[in-house]
Amino acid sequence: MNYTWADHKMFGSPEGGILLGVDHASLFFVDAATREIISRWEEQPRVDLHAVPQIDREVLEGLRDARILVPRGESGRPKSPRIGPGAVPLSTMVLEVAQDCNLRCTYCYAEGGSYGKPGRLLDPGSARQAVRTLIERSGELETVTLILFGGEPLLNLPALRAAVAEAEKGGKAAGKKVNLSLTTNGTLLGPEAIDFIRRHRVTVSVSMDGPPDLHDANRPTRNGEGSYRSILENLAPLLKDSPAPVAARVTLVPDQWSRVEEVFDHLMAIGFHEVGIAPASPIRRELLPDPGQEEALLQGFAAMADRFLAHARQGRVLPFSNLIDLLARLHLGRTKSVSCGAGLGYLAVDAEGDFYLCHRLAGDPAFRVGTLAGGPEPETARAVLDGLNAGLDTLCEGCWARTLCSGGCHYENHLRGSHLRLPLGSSCNFIRSWLQAGIQTYAELRHAECDQILRLFEKRVAC
């Protein structure tokens, strides 16, 4: 039988490396001899294994078994099935209980937490109804996730209490576990809020951007004062003997991207259990990075990868969530047929009781896909997703990262294309560079036989 090459990508040096099978996101270690055979034969449009010299045949048969060589009739790239929103059970809901905020972060995509409208709070009755919808629309799923969000959600404790009470009551009645999560700016973490969080075992992410000079520049109060000191005072009782991990959620603007390691170390010294660092969305052109700033961010992440490997060799996990999530997905072989779950098992509900594809697209009528009164509208969600995905098939077709990325964040693509008038794919080089760093880090982990660390990834749910 004649075979041809499926899409693949080689990483590493001429002495060896790691081979990525693109269609299935499969990874294989190759030595120098194997790499030389691949390099020699991949120039052939077809490979007849019966005619291959015996010295090469064993390697090529292994590549056939690994689906890197495929029968000529199967040489076309597999098309991912079109997923309809109505066919996917609802697994995650972002409940925006407060579309208002007491901070005025310089990079806020939600226009000061209000999403472009006067500040408003979700009423407790609507909060309960939203949670009921999550449970009712979750099908046969045994576990669902409720994310309590804003603005600043602790501005609305009555709705938070109502949502959590409904989640506990409704989840028990339906035989489901409801995971509870809260994202807060930390300024309102008083005794009442912390008691609520602990009694109901709510997982908390605190938005904090690092040392005082950096954090206060990014996250001032409404009157322009820094917020670092008040948050730091609130964190001590939250972090002390916490029954659940508390994560720091960092956002950095481009001229801060060279400080990744410093930010991580500062937040870990405060007592956070995990730190994730994200570049700010370019809501304005001045937040678009230049090549030097992108390189600084990649170098910072690469330095964190080196530190992760050093910890792993000693049987410890460095709690840098950006890398952990990527490594977990590589280890589990998780491919993406869609870029994220927005509209496909994941929905946001705003403070007026409207459904949106995701929390970052809330407030824009173009991405509204239902109401609490009428429920989510799958056909509307399908039409909105089709619009967001327009052009991605062509853009991604020849990209080696397509099954790991599948087009990138809908909000980022919309922001760059519709708001900043940038061409589709303007962030692709950075995404590929980060994925390549993750693949190479994963290869190092496997070479170092860090089996204990790899087993931990099996319990990690990567997004």
Phi, psi and omega per residue, in radians:
M1 nan 2.446 3.082
N2 -1.507 2.462 -3.137
Y3 -2.148 2.759 3.030
T4 -2.334 2.992 -3.016
W5 -1.562 2.235 2.932
A6 -1.313 2.862 3.120
D7 -1.052 2.309 3.132
H8 -2.632 2.865 -3.133
K9 -2.545 2.340 -3.140
M10 -1.821 2.326 3.062
F11 -2.089 2.589 3.089
G12 2.060 -2.844 -3.071
S13 -1.794 2.957 3.075
P14 -1.015 -0.382 -3.138
E15 -1.318 -0.173 -3.116
G16 2.712 -2.949 -3.138
G17 2.787 -2.675 -3.120
I18 -2.289 2.370 -3.079
L19 -1.845 2.204 3.097
L20 -1.772 2.123 2.926
G21 -1.493 1.915 -2.915
V22 -1.092 -0.816 -2.996
D23 -1.078 -0.556 -3.079
H24 -2.029 0.120 -3.092
A25 0.890 0.697 3.138
S26 -1.605 2.492 -3.079
L27 -2.107 2.380 -3.118
F28 -2.403 2.399 3.051
F29 -1.436 2.424 3.113
V30 -2.300 2.454 3.059
D31 -1.583 -3.132 -3.068
A32 -1.081 -0.691 -3.118
A33 -1.146 -0.758 3.125
T34 -1.128 -0.716 3.134
R35 -1.090 -0.674 3.138
E36 -1.134 -0.700 3.121
I37 -1.137 -0.786 3.122
I38 -1.049 -0.815 -3.118
S39 -1.033 -0.658 -3.096
R40 -1.289 -0.719 -3.034
W41 -1.551 -0.359 -3.095
E42 -1.255 -0.184 3.044
E43 -1.361 -0.214 3.137
Q44 -1.477 2.282 3.138
P45 -1.139 -0.426 3.076
R46 -2.589 2.685 -3.098
V47 -2.222 2.094 3.048
D48 -1.713 1.860 -3.044
L49 -1.074 -0.486 3.137
H50 -1.234 -0.405 -3.097
A51 -1.719 0.002 -3.098
V52 -1.390 2.395 3.071
P53 -0.994 2.533 -3.068
Q54 -0.974 -0.590 -3.080
I55 -1.130 -0.448 3.139
D56 -1.756 -0.336 -2.934
R57 -1.107 -0.700 -3.097
E58 -1.061 -0.735 3.115
V59 -1.127 -0.808 -3.097
L60 -1.179 -0.583 3.059
E61 -1.169 -0.634 3.054
G62 -1.113 -0.673 3.088
L63 -1.185 -0.580 3.036
R64 -1.116 -0.796 -3.138
D65 -1.124 -0.480 3.139
A66 -1.543 0.048 3.117
R67 1.169 0.446 2.962
I68 -1.514 -0.605 2.895
L69 -1.768 2.270 -3.095
V70 -2.290 2.681 3.076
P71 -0.951 2.513 -3.045
R72 -0.972 -0.562 3.131
G73 -1.216 -0.236 -3.139
E74 -1.924 0.341 -3.001
S75 -1.315 -0.320 3.119
G76 -1.208 2.606 3.129
R77 -1.155 2.315 3.141
P78 -1.143 2.387 3.094
K79 -1.562 2.244 3.108
S80 -1.201 2.401 3.111
P81 -1.104 2.514 3.099
R82 -1.279 2.132 -3.101
I83 -1.663 2.208 3.089
G84 -1.623 2.322 -3.138
P85 -0.932 -0.603 -3.119
G86 -1.190 -0.315 -3.108
A87 -1.588 -0.093 -3.067
V88 -1.896 2.131 3.109
P89 -1.133 2.600 3.131
L90 -1.317 2.096 -3.084
S91 -1.984 -0.457 -3.081
T92 -2.406 2.305 3.067
M93 -2.219 2.278 2.999
V94 -1.712 2.006 -3.073
L95 -1.811 1.900 -3.098
E96 -1.513 1.494 -3.027
V97 -1.273 -0.384 3.126
A98 -2.422 1.966 3.013
Q99 -1.748 1.167 3.129
D100 -2.834 2.793 -3.101
C101 -2.718 2.627 3.095
N102 -1.668 0.027 3.026
L103 -1.958 2.895 3.092
R104 -2.311 1.234 -3.074
C105 -1.116 2.418 -3.008
T106 -1.182 -0.401 -3.070
Y107 -1.908 0.243 -2.975
C108 -1.111 2.110 3.097
Y109 -1.325 -0.262 -3.064
A110 -1.730 0.320 3.073
E111 0.916 1.015 3.135
G112 1.316 0.379 3.120
G113 1.497 -0.131 -3.070
S114 -1.669 -0.137 -3.136
Y115 1.006 0.649 3.028
G116 1.457 0.139 3.136
K117 -2.227 2.967 3.035
P118 -1.005 2.527 -3.135
G119 -0.978 2.458 -3.097
R120 -2.677 2.752 -3.114
L121 -2.098 2.500 3.062
L122 -1.279 2.335 3.134
D123 -1.367 2.625 -3.065
P124 -0.992 -0.646 3.135
G125 -1.087 -0.728 3.108
S126 -1.184 -0.600 3.084
A127 -1.065 -0.781 3.105
R128 -1.098 -0.743 -3.124
Q129 -1.107 -0.690 3.123
A130 -1.073 -0.758 -3.139
V131 -1.160 -0.660 3.077
R132 -1.070 -0.703 3.116
T133 -1.091 -0.740 3.103
L134 -0.998 -0.845 -3.091
I135 -1.194 -0.756 -3.097
E136 -1.172 -0.582 -3.074
R137 -1.627 0.149 -3.076
S138 -1.555 0.007 3.061
G139 1.031 -2.274 -3.099
E140 -1.582 0.077 -3.135
L141 -1.068 2.405 3.126
E142 -1.548 -0.376 -3.103
T143 -2.326 2.348 3.054
V144 -2.277 2.900 -3.086
T145 -2.212 2.297 3.062
L146 -2.012 2.078 3.140
I147 -1.851 2.066 -3.125
L148 -1.580 2.123 -2.828
F149 -2.468 3.035 3.106
G150 -2.529 -2.552 0.260
G151 0.581 -2.586 3.095
E152 -1.896 1.837 -3.022
P153 -1.104 -0.461 -3.107
L154 -1.295 -0.021 2.955
L155 -1.263 -0.196 -3.037
N156 -2.354 1.153 3.121
L157 -1.058 -0.638 3.114
P158 -1.004 -0.753 3.126
A159 -1.225 -0.634 3.078
L160 -1.061 -0.807 3.141
R161 -1.089 -0.720 -3.132
A162 -1.134 -0.751 -3.115
A163 -1.138 -0.757 -3.115
V164 -1.204 -0.696 3.100
A165 -1.065 -0.752 3.131
E166 -1.168 -0.655 3.127
A167 -1.116 -0.744 -3.128
E168 -1.226 -0.752 -3.140
K169 -1.212 -0.879 -3.090
G170 -1.185 -0.667 3.115
G171 -1.100 -0.749 3.128
K172 -1.105 -0.763 -3.127
A173 -1.118 -0.596 -3.100
A174 -1.591 -0.045 -3.108
G175 1.220 0.576 -3.119
K176 -2.109 2.634 3.003
K177 -1.652 2.245 3.095
V178 -1.889 1.918 3.063
N179 -1.342 2.298 -3.072
L180 -1.945 2.329 -3.122
S181 -2.410 2.548 -3.127
L182 -2.335 2.291 3.023
T183 -1.939 2.127 -3.027
T184 -2.373 2.717 3.053
N185 -1.476 -0.081 3.013
G186 1.481 -0.123 -3.072
T187 -1.315 -0.366 -3.075
L188 -1.951 0.377 -3.130
L189 -1.415 1.197 3.083
G190 -1.513 -3.096 -3.102
P191 -1.000 -0.702 -3.113
E192 -1.131 -0.793 -3.130
A193 -1.147 -0.739 -3.125
I194 -1.164 -0.684 3.084
D195 -1.067 -0.748 3.103
F196 -1.062 -0.816 -3.129
I197 -1.042 -0.761 -3.072
R198 -1.280 -0.729 -3.097
R199 -1.112 -0.543 -3.079
H200 -1.852 0.158 3.076
R201 0.880 0.927 3.107
V202 -1.511 2.212 3.054
T203 -1.309 2.319 -3.016
V204 -2.042 2.382 2.921
S205 -2.049 2.232 -3.138
V206 -1.887 2.201 3.100
S207 -1.361 1.898 -3.123
M208 -2.580 2.308 -2.911
D209 -1.837 0.236 3.039
G210 2.027 -2.591 -3.105
P211 -1.018 2.796 -3.028
P212 -0.951 -0.776 -3.080
D213 -1.090 -0.683 -3.102
L214 -1.313 -0.854 -3.126
H215 -1.062 -0.833 -3.078
D216 -1.169 -0.517 3.064
A217 -1.176 -0.587 -3.099
N218 -1.518 -0.629 -2.885
R219 -2.249 1.151 3.096
P220 -1.356 2.849 3.020
T221 -1.345 3.130 3.139
R222 -1.050 -0.563 -3.128
N223 -1.611 0.177 3.036
G224 1.549 0.049 3.127
E225 -1.440 2.763 3.093
G226 -1.238 2.625 -3.120
S227 -1.904 -0.053 -3.038
Y228 -1.030 -0.850 -3.014
R229 -1.088 -0.771 -3.106
S230 -1.175 -0.622 3.123
I231 -1.191 -0.750 -3.134
L232 -1.025 -0.717 3.126
E233 -1.126 -0.592 -3.129
N234 -1.329 -0.430 -3.011
L235 -1.260 -0.580 -3.042
A236 -0.946 -0.901 3.134
P237 -1.211 -0.451 3.097
L238 -1.241 -0.737 -3.063
L239 -1.376 -0.434 -3.086
K240 -1.177 2.082 3.095
D241 0.902 0.685 -3.125
S242 -1.134 2.303 3.126
P243 -1.293 -0.232 3.141
A244 -2.391 2.652 -3.137
P245 -1.050 2.515 3.062
V246 -2.010 2.139 -3.069
A247 -1.831 2.587 2.982
A248 -1.680 2.285 -3.142
R249 -1.939 1.883 -2.993
V250 -1.824 2.415 2.971
T251 -2.214 2.248 -3.118
L252 -2.141 2.451 3.047
V253 -1.511 2.811 -2.951
P254 -0.938 -0.668 -3.103
D255 -1.304 0.026 3.067
Q256 -1.875 0.002 -2.994
W257 -1.222 -0.241 3.098
S258 -1.418 -0.002 -3.021
R259 -1.937 0.420 -3.055
V260 -0.985 -0.904 -3.099
E261 -1.103 -0.728 3.136
E262 -1.066 -0.764 3.140
V263 -1.094 -0.824 3.139
F264 -1.012 -0.866 -3.091
D265 -1.101 -0.689 -3.131
H266 -1.102 -0.780 -3.085
L267 -1.261 -0.617 3.064
M268 -1.154 -0.629 3.116
A269 -1.148 -0.524 3.079
I270 -1.155 -0.563 3.126
G271 2.183 0.116 3.077
F272 -1.108 2.627 -3.125
H273 -1.563 -0.341 -3.097
E274 -2.761 2.603 -3.128
V275 -2.330 2.280 3.011
G276 -2.128 2.384 -3.049
I277 -2.132 2.150 -3.111
A278 -2.115 2.476 2.986
P279 -1.259 2.504 3.129
A280 -1.112 2.502 3.034
S281 -1.203 2.416 -3.087
P282 -1.368 1.263 -3.136
I283 -1.212 -0.310 3.030
R284 -2.325 2.717 -3.080
R285 -1.064 -0.532 -3.133
E286 -1.215 -0.186 3.061
L287 -1.636 0.066 3.017
L288 -1.368 2.292 -3.112
P289 -1.369 2.727 2.943
D290 -1.651 2.950 -3.083
P291 -0.981 -0.630 3.139
G292 -1.148 -0.659 3.120
Q293 -1.217 -0.699 3.065
E294 -1.058 -0.735 3.135
E295 -1.134 -0.642 3.114
A296 -1.118 -0.691 3.121
L297 -1.163 -0.768 3.121
L298 -1.103 -0.678 3.104
Q299 -1.142 -0.671 3.086
G300 -1.121 -0.751 3.097
F301 -1.155 -0.657 3.112
A302 -1.121 -0.682 3.087
A303 -1.105 -0.675 3.094
M304 -1.164 -0.605 3.090
A305 -1.134 -0.713 3.097
D306 -1.083 -0.733 3.126
R307 -1.165 -0.652 3.103
F308 -1.049 -0.786 3.139
L309 -1.093 -0.726 3.128
A310 -1.077 -0.722 3.088
H311 -1.152 -0.745 -3.091
A312 -1.070 -0.658 3.138
R313 -1.138 -0.322 3.074
Q314 -1.779 0.197 3.087
G315 1.372 0.336 -3.120
R316 -2.090 2.675 3.119
V317 -1.837 2.142 3.004
L318 -1.388 2.078 -2.964
P319 -1.407 1.088 3.068
F320 -1.776 1.743 -2.902
S321 -1.152 -0.528 3.105
N322 -0.944 -0.827 -3.084
L323 -1.361 -0.666 -3.129
I324 -1.042 -0.792 -3.120
D325 -1.113 -0.718 3.130
L326 -1.180 -0.787 3.135
L327 -1.103 -0.647 3.122
A328 -1.108 -0.722 -3.135
R329 -1.187 -0.686 3.091
L330 -1.131 -0.724 -3.110
H331 -1.141 -0.667 -3.124
L332 -1.479 -0.084 3.126
G333 1.159 0.625 -3.080
R334 -1.480 2.028 3.055
T335 -1.638 2.875 3.113
K336 -2.084 2.115 2.970
S337 -1.579 -0.303 3.019
V338 -2.329 2.752 -3.025
S339 -1.219 -0.589 3.118
C340 -2.785 -3.123 -3.074
G341 -1.544 0.119 -3.096
A342 -0.957 2.118 -3.111
G343 1.381 -0.161 -3.094
L344 -2.181 1.253 -3.093
G345 1.664 -0.102 -3.096
Y346 -2.338 2.179 3.105
L347 -2.482 2.726 3.036
A348 -1.989 2.584 3.049
V349 -2.102 2.199 -3.120
D350 -1.558 3.127 -3.041
A351 -1.220 -0.174 3.069
E352 -1.703 -0.004 3.110
G353 1.499 0.431 3.087
D354 -1.813 2.518 3.074
F355 -1.539 2.445 3.047
Y356 -2.300 2.750 -3.133
L357 -0.953 -0.730 3.088
C358 -2.732 2.946 -3.053
H359 -1.151 -0.475 -3.101
R360 -1.380 -0.328 3.115
L361 -1.735 0.072 -3.128
A362 -1.104 2.594 3.102
G363 1.595 -0.336 3.117
D364 -1.651 2.016 -3.079
P365 -0.973 -0.442 -3.124
A366 -1.136 -0.329 -3.076
F367 -2.021 0.252 3.072
R368 -1.371 2.248 -3.020
V369 -2.276 0.586 3.070
G370 2.444 3.100 3.122
T371 -2.323 2.824 3.064
L372 -1.077 -0.617 -3.123
A373 -1.154 -0.731 -3.077
G374 -1.782 -0.233 -3.139
G375 1.543 2.962 3.079
P376 -1.074 2.575 -3.111
E377 -1.974 1.718 -3.040
P378 -1.016 -0.694 -3.107
E379 -1.197 -0.630 3.055
T380 -1.123 -0.769 3.114
A381 -1.058 -0.705 3.129
R382 -1.079 -0.767 -3.130
A383 -1.143 -0.694 3.132
V384 -1.151 -0.765 3.114
L385 -1.097 -0.687 3.103
D386 -1.036 -0.709 3.109
G387 -1.149 -0.727 3.140
L388 -1.181 -0.561 -3.082
N389 -1.557 -0.032 -3.098
A390 -0.999 2.212 3.107
G391 1.595 -0.240 -3.074
L392 -1.235 -0.610 3.140
D393 -0.997 -0.806 -3.138
T394 -1.189 -0.746 -3.118
L395 -1.084 -0.745 -2.992
C396 -1.556 -0.195 -2.947
E397 -0.951 -0.746 -3.079
G398 -1.760 0.223 -3.058
C399 -1.589 2.293 -3.125
W400 -1.175 -0.319 -3.085
A401 -1.657 0.123 -2.944
R402 -1.094 -0.581 -3.122
T403 -1.480 -0.103 3.050
L404 -1.766 -0.362 -3.065
C405 -2.038 -0.889 3.138
S406 1.012 0.645 2.973
G407 1.895 -0.276 3.102
G408 1.467 -3.132 -3.047
C409 -1.145 2.271 3.116
H410 -1.023 -0.790 -3.101
Y411 -1.113 -0.790 -3.131
E412 -1.084 -0.750 3.121
N413 -1.100 -0.749 3.125
H414 -1.127 -0.759 -3.126
L415 -1.089 -0.835 -3.107
R416 -1.177 -0.664 -3.079
G417 -1.426 -0.911 -3.027
S418 -1.446 -0.609 -3.051
H419 -1.612 -0.793 -3.070
L420 -1.731 -0.092 3.099
R421 1.030 0.677 3.087
L422 -1.638 2.643 3.141
P423 -1.166 2.609 3.072
L424 -1.023 2.299 3.140
G425 1.648 0.232 -3.085
S426 -1.200 -0.271 3.109
S427 -1.871 0.140 -3.010
C428 -1.145 -0.681 -3.090
N429 -1.093 -0.718 3.116
F430 -1.126 -0.779 -3.133
I431 -1.045 -0.791 3.135
R432 -1.105 -0.693 3.139
S433 -1.094 -0.709 3.130
W434 -1.201 -0.716 3.106
L435 -1.120 -0.699 3.105
Q436 -1.100 -0.707 3.097
A437 -1.086 -0.687 3.103
G438 -1.123 -0.742 3.130
I439 -1.091 -0.764 -3.136
Q440 -1.186 -0.615 3.062
T441 -1.146 -0.731 3.123
Y442 -1.089 -0.705 3.112
A443 -1.074 -0.724 3.113
E444 -1.098 -0.676 3.102
L445 -1.082 -0.739 3.137
R446 -1.185 -0.715 3.107
H447 -1.089 -0.628 -3.118
A448 -1.417 -0.011 3.120
E449 0.967 0.828 3.116
C450 -1.500 1.067 -3.024
D451 -1.090 -0.627 -3.130
Q452 -1.094 -0.722 3.114
I453 -1.187 -0.736 -3.133
L454 -1.088 -0.628 3.123
R455 -1.152 -0.557 3.097
L456 -1.119 -0.558 -3.136
F457 -1.129 -0.461 -3.124
E458 -1.140 -0.341 3.128
K459 -1.683 -0.062 -3.073
R460 -1.576 2.274 3.087
V461 -1.658 1.862 3.139
A462 -1.515 2.495 3.124
C463 -1.693 nan nan
